Amino acid sequence: MRGGLLESGAAKGLNMAGKKQTVEIIALQCTECKRRNYTTTKNRKTMQEKLELMKYCKWDHKHTLHRETKVK
């Protein structure tokens, strides 16, 4: 087992006591092809609304709107 970011408890938004932290890892999903192309972090205390960014989709070969989804 590697001690990578996605495998640790902090990546799931939990600390050692099981409480939620303010920074969580999210996925950005393309609104046109519905694929999750990017992952990033988000501070929930400073940004309560869902994140929306124009990012490049390598399957559509153009810039499209990507919305925040949960990482599974």
Contacts in CASP RR format, 6 or more apart in sequence:
PFRMAT RR
TARGET T0000
AUTHOR 0000-0000-0000
METHOD contacts of the structure
MODEL  1
MRGGLLESGAAKGLNMAGKKQTVEIIALQCTECKRRNYTTTKNRKTMQEK
LELMKYCKWDHKHTLHRETKVK
1 7 0 8 1.000
4 11 0 8 1.000
5 11 0 8 1.000
5 25 0 8 1.000
6 25 0 8 1.000
6 71 0 8 1.000
9 15 0 8 1.000
10 21 0 8 1.000
11 25 0 8 1.000
12 25 0 8 1.000
13 20 0 8 1.000
13 21 0 8 1.000
13 23 0 8 1.000
13 24 0 8 1.000
13 25 0 8 1.000
14 20 0 8 1.000
14 21 0 8 1.000
15 21 0 8 1.000
22 43 0 8 1.000
22 44 0 8 1.000
22 45 0 8 1.000
23 41 0 8 1.000
23 42 0 8 1.000
23 43 0 8 1.000
23 44 0 8 1.000
24 41 0 8 1.000
24 42 0 8 1.000
24 44 0 8 1.000
25 39 0 8 1.000
25 40 0 8 1.000
25 41 0 8 1.000
25 42 0 8 1.000
25 71 0 8 1.000
26 39 0 8 1.000
26 40 0 8 1.000
26 41 0 8 1.000
26 42 0 8 1.000
26 51 0 8 1.000
26 68 0 8 1.000
26 69 0 8 1.000
26 70 0 8 1.000
26 71 0 8 1.000
27 36 0 8 1.000
27 38 0 8 1.000
27 39 0 8 1.000
27 68 0 8 1.000
27 69 0 8 1.000
27 70 0 8 1.000
27 71 0 8 1.000
28 36 0 8 1.000
28 37 0 8 1.000
28 38 0 8 1.000
28 39 0 8 1.000
28 40 0 8 1.000
28 51 0 8 1.000
28 53 0 8 1.000
28 55 0 8 1.000
28 66 0 8 1.000
28 67 0 8 1.000
28 68 0 8 1.000
28 69 0 8 1.000
29 35 0 8 1.000
29 36 0 8 1.000
29 37 0 8 1.000
29 66 0 8 1.000
29 67 0 8 1.000
29 68 0 8 1.000
29 69 0 8 1.000
30 36 0 8 1.000
30 37 0 8 1.000
30 55 0 8 1.000
30 57 0 8 1.000
30 59 0 8 1.000
30 60 0 8 1.000
30 64 0 8 1.000
30 65 0 8 1.000
30 66 0 8 1.000
31 64 0 8 1.000
31 65 0 8 1.000
31 66 0 8 1.000
31 67 0 8 1.000
32 57 0 8 1.000
32 60 0 8 1.000
32 64 0 8 1.000
32 65 0 8 1.000
33 57 0 8 1.000
33 59 0 8 1.000
33 60 0 8 1.000
33 64 0 8 1.000
35 57 0 8 1.000
35 59 0 8 1.000
36 69 0 8 1.000
37 55 0 8 1.000
37 57 0 8 1.000
37 58 0 8 1.000
37 59 0 8 1.000
37 66 0 8 1.000
38 55 0 8 1.000
38 66 0 8 1.000
39 71 0 8 1.000
40 51 0 8 1.000
42 51 0 8 1.000
42 68 0 8 1.000
50 67 0 8 1.000
50 68 0 8 1.000
51 67 0 8 1.000
51 68 0 8 1.000
52 65 0 8 1.000
52 66 0 8 1.000
52 67 0 8 1.000
52 68 0 8 1.000
53 65 0 8 1.000
53 66 0 8 1.000
54 63 0 8 1.000
54 64 0 8 1.000
54 65 0 8 1.000
54 66 0 8 1.000
55 63 0 8 1.000
55 64 0 8 1.000
55 66 0 8 1.000
56 62 0 8 1.000
56 63 0 8 1.000
56 64 0 8 1.000
57 63 0 8 1.000
57 64 0 8 1.000
57 66 0 8 1.000
END
